[in-house]
């Protein structure tokens, strides 16, 4: 990812896809571009039984979400992954 934004969301009433969508909406408004990748801590999906994380990634709409221990829980590192 070349350009990214760190987003915090610990709203226990929202599902994970909604949180990624909110972060993406803010990112688009701020940077004028659609994000296509988001990194989250694995514990962020613990309460989301409908999400299959067997491959350490899943889709949230058009955004690929990848699990990594490099991001703190409830934080979303979201941005654009360019092809190189």
C-alpha positions in Angstrom: 0.0 0.0 0.0 1.4 3.3 -1.0 -1.0 5.7 0.6 -3.1 4.8 3.7 -5.0 6.1 6.6 -5.4 4.7 10.1 -9.0 4.5 11.3 -10.2 3.6 14.8 -13.6 2.1 15.4 -14.6 0.1 18.5 -18.3 0.4 18.1 -19.6 -2.9 19.5 -23.0 -2.4 17.9 -21.7 -2.4 14.3 -20.5 -5.3 12.3 -17.1 -5.5 10.7 -18.2 -4.8 7.1 -20.0 -1.7 8.3 -16.9 -0.5 10.1 -14.8 -1.0 6.9 -17.5 0.8 4.9 -17.4 3.8 7.2 -13.6 3.9 7.1 -13.7 3.7 3.2 -16.3 6.4 3.0 -14.2 8.8 5.1 -11.1 7.9 3.1 -12.8 8.6 -0.2 -14.0 12.0 1.1 -10.6 12.9 2.4 -8.4 11.7 -0.4 -10.8 11.6 -3.4 -10.0 8.0 -4.2 -11.6 4.7 -3.4 -9.6 2.4 -1.1 -9.2 -1.2 -2.2 -7.3 -2.8 0.8 -7.6 -2.7 4.5 -5.5 -4.3 7.2 -6.9 -5.3 10.6 -5.8 -7.2 13.7 -7.0 -10.8 13.8 -8.9 -10.3 17.1 -11.1 -7.7 15.4 -13.0 -10.5 13.6 -13.3 -12.7 16.7 -17.0 -11.7 17.2 -17.9 -12.0 13.5 -18.8 -15.8 13.1 -20.0 -15.2 9.5 -16.6 -14.1 8.2 -14.3 -16.9 7.0 -10.7 -15.9 7.8 -9.1 -19.2 7.0 -7.0 -17.6 4.3 -6.1 -14.6 6.5 -8.2 -12.3 4.2 -11.8 -11.7 3.1 -13.8 -9.3 1.0 -15.9 -6.4 2.4 -17.6 -5.2 -0.7 -14.9 -4.0 -3.1 -12.2 -3.9 -0.4 -9.9 -6.8 0.4 -9.4 -7.1 4.1 -6.2 -8.8 5.4 -5.4 -9.9 8.9 -2.1 -8.8 10.4 -0.7 -8.4 13.9 1.0 -5.2 12.8 -2.2 -3.2 13.4 -3.7 -2.7 16.8 -7.2 -4.2 17.6 -10.1 -2.0 16.5 -7.8 -0.1 14.1 -8.2 -0.2 10.3 -5.3 0.6 8.1 -7.1 1.4 4.9 -5.8 2.6 1.5 -4.9 1.9 -2.1 -2.9 -1.1 -3.2 -1.4 -0.4 -6.6 -0.3 -3.2 -8.9 3.4 -3.4 -9.4 
